[in-house]
Amino acid sequence: MIKTIFWAIKLVVSLIINEPSRLYANNLEKKGMTEEHDAYVYNKVSKWAGYVIKSTGSKVNVYGLENLPEDGAMLFVSNHQSNFDIPLLLSAIPIPKGFIAKKELENVPFITKWMKHIKCLFMDRDDMKQSMQIIIEGIKQLKEGYSMVIFPEGTRSKGGPMGEFKAGSFKLATKAKVPVVPLTIDGTYRLFEGNGNRIAADTVNLYIHKPINTADLTKDEIAVLHDRVYDIVVSKLPKH
């Protein structure tokens, strides 16, 4: 418990220390300096996210970086084990990206403002109309060249079996005609949720699979895309 308390204190302090940087990012945005803003924010956020993972004492192994497309926007599709998944992906994948995140995260002090800077969208899964609007906004961002991340299980597995992938999430890629990059996260739940909600050091593995080009998929292929990606992602998880 003491380790968890100290980790939480360090997290809060790091956010406070980075507040002047966020204000500077605000200034760049207000001046319409989009490229400068995006580069500055990506650098700050990825470094902070790496610190969040490193401060747990954990080791991260990343496999398949060579599978990342060289340019253009893409939709990363990942399983969801822990609240540590977002900082893991921010720090381990060297591409600026936003997230389709749950609505509750929009109320987290300090963190929410940074998430908005990296173009995260907050979805209320209990509100179908709002959820569809977020999907439409996500498609727009992908078409504008901003990569996105979705967790199509909709909730954290916390180390349990991976949940089914919701087919509607994949409209982000098929409507924007961008590649889907499947990701497998193995071990983030052991840093907190799987340890009685206490911080623990462990090994986390991240697998980046080969991209799937959605631009030329047939209607039948689109209909089973969520199952195809599910099979790819689950293939790197330990058997339950």
N, C-alpha and C positions, 0 to 999 in steps of 0.2 A: 504493500500500500504506500509506503514511503517513497518508493521509486516512482509510482504513479503520480503522487502529489508533486514531486520535484519536476517530473516531465511536464505536467500541466502548467506549472509556474514558468518553466522555460518557454513553453508554447506561447503563453500570454505575453511574456516579456518580448519575445521575438516579433510578435505582431505589433506591439507598441513601438518598438525600435524602428519597424518598417513603415510606420505611419507617415513620416515625412516623404518617403518614397512614393507612397500612394497619392499624396497631395501633389507631388510633382507629376505623376501620371495623369491626374485630373487636369493639371495645367496644360499638358501636351494635348490631351483630348479636346479641351476647350479651344485651343488654338488651331484645331483641325490638322495637327501633325500626326496623321494616322500611322504612317510607317514607323516613325520614331516612337510613337506611343506603344505600338504593338511589340516592337523589338525590346523596348525598355521593360515593359510589363512581363514579357516572356522570360527575360533574363532574371528579373527579381523573383517571380513566382516559382520558377523551376528550382532556383537555388534555395528558396525558403522551404519548398516541398521536400527537397533532398535533406534539408536539416531536420525536418519533422521525422522522417524515417530514420536517419542516422542517429538521432537523439535517443531512440529506443535501444540502440546497441545492436540492431539487426543487420544482417548481410543480405544484399539483393543481387541475384543472378539474372541477367537479361539474355535471352536467346532469340536469335532471328532478326536482329537489327537490319541485316542485309535484305530483309523482305519488305522494308518500307519503300513505298513509291518515291521516286526522286523528286517529284514536284506535283503540284495540284492539291486540292482539298481531298480529304478522305474521311470515311466514317469508321471510327474504331468501335468494335463491338466486343464487349468484355463480360465475363462472369463477375459476380459481385459478392465478395466475401466479408468485407470489412469497411469501416470508415477510413481506413488507411489506403484504400484503393485509389482514391483521387490523388493524394500526394505521391503515391507510387508512380502512377501514370504521368503525372506532371513532371516528375524528376527523371524518370527512366527512359521516356521516349522523347528524343530531341526534335520535336515538332510542336509548334504552337497549337493549342487545341482548347476548345471549350467543352463543357459537359451539359448533358441533359440531367439535371439534378432534381432531387425531391424538393417540394415546396418549402418544407421545414427549414432547409438550409438558408433560405432567404432572410431568416431572422437572426442568424448568428453574427454577433458583433465582429467588426474588423474583417473577418473572412469573407462575408457576403460582398463587400465592396470590391475586394480583389477579384472575386469570382465574376462579378459583372464586367470588370476590366478585360477578362479573358473570354468574354462573350458566352458565359454560362447562361442557360435558360432554366427556369424553375417550374417544374410540372406538378400540378395537383392531380394525382391519379384518381381522386374521387370526383373530379369535375371533368366530364367527358368533353364539354365544349372548350374548356381552358386547355386540356391536353391536346386537342386537335390544333388549337391555335399555336401552341408551342411547337408542335411538329411542323407546321407551316413556316414558322419563324426559323426553325432549324434548317429546313430545306433552303430557305432564302440565304442563310449564312453560308451554307455549303456552296451554293451557286456563286456567292461572292468571294469564295476562295478560302474560307475559314474552316479548318477541320473540326470535327466534333466527336465526342465519345458518348456512347449510350451503354447502359446496363439493362438489357432487355428482360432480365428476371424480374425487375421492378422492386426488389428488396434484397437485403443481404442474406446470404446462406449461412454465414457465421460458422463455416466449416462443415455444414451438413451437405446433403446431396444438392447438386446444382438444379435450380428451378427451371421450368420450361421458358423458352424465349417467346416473347409476345411478337407476333408477326407484324403488327402495326408499326413497331419501332423501325422496321426496315424500309418504310416508305421514305425515310430521310435520305437513304442512299439511292433507291430506285427512282424517285422523283427528281432528285438532283443529278442523277447519273454520275455518281462518284464511286470509286472503289470501296468495298468493305474490307477492312483489315481485322480479322478475328484475333482476339487476345485471350490468353489464359493466365489468370492470376492464381498462384498456389502458395498459400501460407500467410497471407496478411491477417487472417482471423486469429492466428496464433499470437499476434502482437498485442491483442487486447480482448476481443470478444470471446475467444476460445480459452482465455486464461482468467475467467471469472471477472472480466472487465477491469483487469489490472495490466499495466504495461509490462511486457516481457520481450526479451531479445530472442530472435529466432532467424531462420533462413527463409527468404521469400524468393520464389522463382516466377519470372514473367516470360511468357512465350509469345513471340510475335509471329503469327502465321502468314502465309503467302496471301496477298490481296486477291479479292474476287472482283472482277470487272462487272459492274451491273449494267453498263450502257447497252449491251447487246443481249441481255437475258430475255428469253421468251416469257410469255405470261405464265406458262406452266412452271418454268424455272423460278420465277419471282414468287409464285405461290408456295414453294417449298424452300425458299432461301433461308428462312429462320431455322428450319430443321437441319439444313446443310451446315450452317454456321454453328449451330448447337453441337453437332457431331464433331466438328473440328475443335471447338473450344474444350469440350469435355474429354477429348482424347488425351490431354496432357494432365488430367487430374488423377490422383490416386483412386483406385476402385474402392467403393464403400461396401 
